[in-house]
Structures are given as structure tokens and as C-alpha cells.
């Protein structure tokens, strides 16, 4: 199974690029974030024409998440059904080809310290509680999306430049570690150990061309899936060209 995640930064603006990418990358499951579309406005027919069923969760303003699958899409769930949902449409889950797939868009956190940063940590806590409530580490589980945390300093273009900023603080990384302790594995790191491999580059100041980025888009899988990971890539080509998203898609192949 080929599972991919991509923060498309407005599906309305990026749909032709997404269609083009799907046509050549052919993921079995694509998790998307920042769709910025209400469910009623989601372009389901465009995905159907490509052979995909879609589950979306969006309110039409900001945020918004979706799962597109060509291997089945069952038991769709949207949100936590709790206080963390006050932060917008940031979680959708579905069973695709026997794998419980989650598309997540973790809050940015904005400034450290601050109420948005505290809310980000609380959202992570709710995500962990949700997994504990709905899945077991021995299940086939994938949590994919924009985690808005660089797991390690090797995932940051210049750790010294990020001191005091969100995405790299101890409490944020601790929340990610808690997901790993529950049973999730960073699938990309099963294939690549080196540093300076990024999935997001700020639009400003030509950071993509200067190789000033962060790796914050992750495919986290339970150990039954991790044992079958055979390939992973961050598709930098999708970050190039006219009007790209500021994120590149991350793709993982799993022998299940």
C-alpha cells in the first residue's frame, strides 16, 4: 500500500497540481491538510474521476482535512467530539484497505509561550487520548499529516535560529514522543537517517532554494505496518513550479 500525506495549502487553489501529482505518484491513500473547503464544496467528483473515494472534514474557512482512497473507505469519523474540536476541522479518520488511516493538521502554536501554544499541546494530548480510545498499537494504524513539530534537530535547517520558536520546543517534541511510546513509528526515518531532509519551506525570502526548511509532515504508522515499510520519499518536485504549496508530499510504501 502506498500512503501519502500532503498539506496542500488550499485545495481550491491547488487542485490541478494535486490531480497531476496523483496521476504520476498513484498513492493508494492520500491524506490532505489545509484543504480550506467546506465539505459541501469539496471537489469529490474530481477525485472520483481519478478512482478515489473521499472523506473530508472542513468548515470552509481555514484548516480542513481529507482522505482520498482507491482501496476502500469505511467507518469515517470526523473530529474528536470534544473540546479540542474548538480549534477547527483538524482530524478525519477512515479504514482504507484494512488500515485505520488518520489525516491530521496539528495547530501551529504561533508563539512561545502563549495561549495558542498551550492549545497546541492540549490538542496533542487529545490526539493521544483519541488513539487510546479508538485503536490498539497492535492494529494497522497510520496517522499522517502536518504535525507542526520537527521531531529532531536534524529535521531543522538551523536549530540555533529556531531557539525560542514553536515546532522545536521540548514540550512539543515530548508530545510526539508520547505518540511513539503509544506505538507509532516515523516511517520516513525507517528509510533515511540523514539530516537536512525537509518537507516545508517558508514562501518568503526564497527559503526553498536556500534549503532552509523543516521536516514537519509525517507518516506515523503502528509497528505491524512499520515492519512492512519498503520505501519513502519527500517529493521535492511537487514544491517547484507555479503556485506550489509551501509543503511537499511525503510518500511511503508498505508491504501489508
Helices and strands as residue ranges (DSSP letters): E 2-7, H 11-25, E 29-33, G 39-41, H 44-49, E 53-57, E 65-69, E 74-78, G 83-87, E 91-96, E 99-105, H 115-134, E 141-146, G 153-155, G 159-162, H 170-182, E 184-186, G 187-190, E 200-201, G 204-206, E 213-214, E 217-222, H 223-226, E 229-234, G 236-239, E 250-254
